Amino acid sequence: MVLLGAPGAGKGTQAKLIEERRRIRQLSTGDILRSAVERGTPLGRTARSYMDAGQLVPDEVMLDLIRETIGSGAYGSGFILDGFPRTIAQAEGLDRLLADMDSGLDAVISIEVPDASIIQRLGDRCTCEQCGELYNLSSRPPKKPGVCDRCGGGLVRREDDAPQTVARRLEVYHRQTEPLKAYYAERRLLRTIDGDRDVESIYGDLEKAWGPGGWELDLQAGG
Ligand code: AMP
């Protein structure tokens, strides 16, 4: 399954819930890239300048990364893609890759949130530097300021959540990623969800969008 949506729409939060409750792994290209940047690997060194500027990492780099990650088998045969694909070229590359594996997408779910809410959310967002748990200082604050409820780690803000970078990321989303909605609608895979609500309401809709028969239902068959 692919989760689409602007930065801060809640893809990561929802993917983590699905992972916990349904045991389907989240594959977040943003998380993989941030870890590569932190470790100073060649991938991290390539990606860093693009990420800091709120731009997309080039398609060839991302397709190599996704090929390696899925090909490694670590994610098994079913996973939730969070933050990939982000361009038509990436979507076409993913289709080819999955076809080579005799596989394909079950569903593409777009979590829709107006820009004004995104700007507010990302201004309030912070993450645990140890376990990656996500917080929002207005809607989901930690019990103790600056400390993760789950593991006691320190909370940090992402560098690319700075206001001018958020504006750039939103512009990139509308120009390069939003056209994927039409791409997947044509393939009858797209479902959209109102993401400007609380986490559990969105999760409830995600389960419904996946199909009334549960997580195994093939949405293509249902149309
Ligand atoms: P995210 O955590 O998904 O918001 O990703 C953070 C940053 O990583 C993005 O702003 C991009 O610079 C980069 N990135 C993540 N996924 C992709 C992708 N599929 N294509 C290009 N760049 C990506």
Residues whose N, C-alpha, C, O or C-beta is under 5 A from the ligand:
A	BS01	AMP	P7 T29 G30 D31 L33 Y50 M51 G54 Q55 L56 V57 M62 D82 G83 F84 P85 R86
